[in-house]
Amino acid sequence: MLDTRTYVQEMLGRFEFRSGRELAKSAGCVAVAALVAFVPEHAGLTEEGRRALFILVLAAGLWVTEAMAAFAVALVVMALEIRLLGGLGRGGVETEAWLRFLRPWSSPIIWLFLGGFALAKAASRTGLDRTLASRVLEWSGGRPGRTLLGAMGLTFAFSMFMSNTATTAMMLAAVGPIVAGLRRDEPFAKALLLGIPLAANLGGMGTIIGSPPNAIAAATLAPAQPIGFSLWMLVAVPPSLVLAGVALLYLRHRYPAGVARIELGGLAHPGEEARRLPRWKQWLVMGMFFITVGLWMTGELHGIPLPVVSFLPITVFAATGVLEDSDVRGFQWDVLLLVAGGLSLGVAVAETGLARWLVGFVPEGLGKMGLALVLAFLASGLSNFMSNTAAANILVPLGAALGTAVDPTVVVPIALGASAAMCLPISTPPNALAFSSGKVAAREFLGPGLLMGALAPPLAALWARVVL
């Protein structure tokens, strides 16, 4: 009897109250979405448009409340589109009716991201990223100002081509010995621990593969106003560099170093696995990095599409053994699903008449600049409390719809605004990693986060207007 009671208690202990809360939040989101989409008359909106509105509001609710994983919401979106908009169950179903919602999974932007994942994983496996980090930090000579500049600069550069989460984890590990060697009350430690996630978030703005919101914006613009790799950099890198410079000055002023020189002797170096790999593999990764990025940036000259270029590092690293099957399994497939779900949501918004209907709610005197600012600030604000990819999935299709034509001067600032959200430890994974060190308080993210959130939308909107 005692064994039976123990067994029952163990089984009951496996039930989580959290599952019940998530189910309740999901049911609430469904109810709200149904009320918004089907109860009012919505004059001028077709039945398909109502169904698309239901899916849009439901997705927004699920993403905001975090009732389920963000990538799971993307799958729910595609499944509902196939069922409610793809003609299933109505007889005489045409393949094209539902297949259009799955095509984003094979979108060229997905392959572009895969190329970036391959470069990042190869750099990590061969220790190239940690080698460069150590060299840059050694260049500082132990001077606090140069050390902070070097750490933020390298983080910014890595995050343009690697996951900003992976970059932050790598850089925090690299500077760990520096922080450990400082006095407990030394302000410079906080400057370093805050500077790395700030630079990672800002660096991700710089390229199409730097952040999922960028990919969503680029894919949304592709049919009407395609934007290449180098043009995106021209639009995004200058404002992100200005923001990084402001962040550097803020941290140096807010957390002035109390020492003239810091100890660099304990810098983290490449791990055992990297040391066991042949040296030529590291050189191969470095060479492929410059070739791939060079081809991405010069696409207008040679005419090779960006996703086709991505096949080069993927194929070479797989064929030479730089990447193994376990490395490929470690790619961020959830991010790709989330991007695909957002693009699929954009298809529904555009093709069901919902986009044209939403245009009627835009004030006539707002103009392109005003619209870009409003949506960029909204993206920045929302992204402090939810995934910036999810925020972009909601707002980018709306920004593309609210005008006479798809306009990059409106769409691009939305993506950049979404990446500028960093007021809270939960706002971005890099923030969460820095907060988990236990050496920075939650309130210390608020100052630089508010500064970035206030400056990024106008900077992005103004510069996009100049360049595009």
Residue pairs with C-beta under 8 A, 6 or more apart in sequence:
22 67
22 68
25 62
25 65
25 66
25 67
26 62
26 67
26 68
28 61
28 65
29 58
29 61
29 62
29 65
29 67
30 58
32 57
32 61
33 54
33 55
33 57
33 58
33 61
34 54
36 53
36 54
36 57
37 50
37 51
37 53
37 54
37 57
38 50
38 54
42 49
42 50
42 53
42 357
44 357
44 360
45 53
45 353
45 354
45 357
46 352
46 353
48 85
48 352
48 353
49 352
49 353
49 354
49 357
51 84
51 85
51 352
52 81
52 85
52 348
52 349
52 352
52 354
53 354
54 84
55 77
55 80
55 81
55 84
55 85
55 345
55 348
56 345
56 348
56 349
56 354
56 394
58 76
58 80
59 73
59 76
59 77
59 341
59 345
59 390
59 393
59 394
60 394
61 67
62 68
62 73
62 76
63 70
63 73
63 386
63 387
63 390
63 391
63 393
63 394
64 382
64 385
64 386
64 390
66 386
68 76
69 334
70 334
70 338
70 387
70 389
70 390
71 334
71 335
71 337
71 338
71 341
73 341
73 390
74 337
74 338
74 340
74 341
74 342
74 344
74 393
75 337
75 341
77 341
77 344
77 345
78 101
78 102
78 340
78 341
78 344
81 98
81 101
81 344
81 345
81 347
81 348
82 88
82 98
82 101
82 102
83 89
85 97
85 98
85 101
85 348
85 352
86 93
86 97
86 98
86 101
87 93
87 94
87 97
87 98
88 98
100 347
100 351
101 344
101 347
101 348
102 344
103 347
104 110
104 219
104 339
104 340
104 341
104 343
104 344
104 347
105 337
105 340
107 219
107 340
107 343
108 219
108 222
108 305
108 306
108 307
109 208
109 215
109 216
109 218
109 219
109 222
109 307
109 339
109 343
110 307
110 336
110 339
110 340
111 307
111 310
111 311
112 208
112 209
112 215
112 306
112 307
112 310
113 209
113 212
113 215
113 335
113 336
113 339
114 310
114 314
114 331
114 336
115 209
115 292
115 307
115 309
115 310
115 311
115 312
115 313
115 314
116 161
116 162
116 209
116 310
117 163
117 331
117 332
118 310
118 313
118 314
118 317
118 323
118 331
119 161
119 162
119 285
119 288
119 289
119 292
119 313
120 161
120 162
120 163
120 166
121 323
121 327
121 328
121 330
121 331
122 128
122 285
122 288
122 313
122 317
122 322
122 323
122 327
123 129
123 162
123 285
123 289
124 166
124 170
125 273
125 274
125 277
125 322
125 323
125 327
126 274
126 277
126 281
126 282
126 285
126 322
127 269
127 270
127 271
127 273
127 274
127 275
127 277
127 282
128 282
128 285
128 286
129 158
129 162
129 167
129 170
130 170
130 173
130 174
130 268
130 269
130 270
130 271
130 274
131 269
131 270
131 274
131 282
132 154
133 154
133 170
133 171
133 174
133 268
134 174
134 267
134 268
134 269
136 150
136 151
136 153
136 154
137 147
137 150
137 151
137 174
137 175
137 178
137 264
137 267
138 264
138 267
139 146
139 150
140 146
140 147
140 149
140 150
140 264
141 261
142 261
142 262
142 263
142 264
143 260
143 261
143 262
144 188
144 191
144 257
144 259
144 260
144 261
144 262
145 252
145 257
147 178
147 192
147 262
147 264
148 188
148 191
148 192
148 195
148 248
148 251
148 252
149 248
151 171
151 174
151 175
151 192
151 195
151 196
151 199
152 195
152 196
152 198
152 199
152 244
152 247
152 248
153 199
154 171
155 167
155 168
155 171
155 195
155 196
155 199
155 200
155 203
156 199
156 200
156 202
156 203
156 206
156 240
156 241
156 244
157 203
158 167
158 170
158 171
158 200
158 203
159 167
159 199
159 200
159 201
159 202
159 203
159 204
159 206
159 210
160 203
160 204
160 206
160 207
160 210
161 207
161 209
161 210
161 289
161 293
163 332
164 200
164 201
164 203
164 204
164 210
164 211
164 428
164 429
164 430
165 200
165 429
165 430
165 433
167 200
167 203
167 430
168 196
168 197
168 200
168 429
168 430
168 433
168 434
169 433
171 196
171 200
172 193
172 196
172 433
172 434
172 437
173 268
174 267
174 268
175 192
175 193
175 196
176 268
177 265
177 266
177 267
177 268
178 192
178 262
178 263
178 264
178 266
178 267
179 189
179 192
179 193
179 437
179 439
180 266
181 262
181 263
181 266
182 188
182 189
182 259
182 262
183 258
186 257
186 258
186 259
187 255
187 256
187 257
187 258
188 255
188 256
188 257
188 258
188 259
188 262
189 439
190 255
190 439
190 440
190 444
191 251
191 252
191 254
191 255
191 257
193 434
193 437
193 439
193 440
194 251
194 255
194 434
194 440
194 444
194 445
194 448
195 247
195 248
195 251
196 430
196 434
197 422
197 428
197 430
197 431
197 433
197 434
198 244
198 247
198 251
198 422
198 448
198 452
199 244
199 247
200 428
200 430
201 419
201 420
201 422
201 428
201 430
201 431
201 452
202 240
202 243
202 244
202 247
202 419
202 420
202 452
203 210
203 240
203 244
204 210
204 211
204 214
204 419
205 211
205 214
205 236
205 237
205 239
205 240
205 415
205 416
205 419
205 420
206 233
206 236
206 237
206 240
207 214
207 229
207 232
207 233
207 236
208 214
208 215
208 218
208 227
208 229
208 232
208 306
209 215
211 388
211 415
211 418
211 419
212 335
212 338
212 339
212 342
212 388
212 389
212 392
213 379
213 388
213 389
213 391
213 392
213 396
213 414
213 415
213 416
213 418
213 419
214 232
214 236
214 415
214 416
214 419
215 339
216 339
216 342
216 343
216 346
216 389
216 392
216 393
216 396
216 415
217 392
217 396
217 411
217 412
217 414
217 415
218 227
218 232
219 339
219 343
219 346
220 343
220 346
220 396
220 397
220 400
220 406
220 411
221 227
221 400
221 406
221 408
221 411
221 412
223 406
224 405
224 406
225 405
225 406
225 407
225 408
227 235
227 408
227 412
228 299
228 300
228 306
229 296
229 297
229 299
229 306
230 296
230 297
230 298
230 299
230 300
231 467
232 412
233 297
234 467
235 408
235 412
235 463
235 464
235 467
235 468
236 412
236 416
236 460
238 463
239 416
239 456
239 459
239 460
239 463
240 416
242 455
242 459
243 420
243 452
243 455
243 456
243 459
246 451
246 452
246 455
247 448
247 451
247 452
250 447
250 448
250 451
251 448
254 447
274 282
281 320
281 321
281 322
284 316
284 320
284 322
285 317
285 322
288 312
288 313
288 316
288 317
289 313
291 312
292 309
292 310
292 312
292 313
295 302
295 304
295 309
295 312
296 306
296 309
299 305
299 306
299 309
316 322
317 323
318 328
335 389
338 387
338 389
338 390
338 393
339 389
341 393
342 389
342 390
342 392
342 393
342 396
342 397
345 393
345 394
345 397
346 393
346 396
346 397
346 400
348 354
349 355
349 358
349 397
349 398
349 401
350 397
350 400
350 401
354 401
355 397
355 398
355 400
355 401
356 401
358 398
358 401
358 402
359 401
359 402
359 403
362 371
362 402
362 403
366 374
368 403
368 407
368 409
368 410
368 465
369 409
369 461
369 462
369 465
371 399
371 402
371 403
371 410
372 399
372 409
372 410
372 413
372 414
372 457
372 460
372 461
372 464
372 465
373 413
373 457
373 458
373 461
375 395
375 398
375 399
375 402
375 410
375 413
375 414
375 417
376 413
376 414
376 416
376 417
376 456
376 457
376 460
376 461
377 417
377 453
377 457
378 395
378 417
379 388
379 391
379 392
379 395
379 414
379 415
379 417
379 418
379 421
380 417
380 418
380 420
380 421
380 453
380 456
380 457
381 421
381 453
382 391
382 394
382 395
382 418
382 421
383 391
383 417
383 418
383 419
383 420
383 421
383 427
384 421
384 422
384 423
384 424
384 427
384 449
384 453
385 424
385 426
385 427
388 418
388 419
388 421
388 428
389 418
391 418
391 421
392 414
392 415
392 418
395 414
395 418
396 411
396 414
396 415
399 410
399 411
399 414
400 406
400 407
400 410
400 411
402 410
403 410
408 464
408 468
409 461
409 464
409 465
409 468
412 460
412 464
412 468
413 457
413 460
413 461
413 464
416 456
416 457
416 460
417 456
417 457
417 460
419 456
420 452
420 453
420 455
420 456
420 457
421 427
421 428
421 449
421 453
422 428
422 430
422 431
422 445
422 448
422 449
422 452
422 453
423 445
423 446
423 449
423 450
423 453
424 431
424 442
424 445
424 446
424 449
425 431
425 432
425 434
425 435
425 442
425 445
426 432
427 445
427 449
431 445
434 440
435 442
435 445
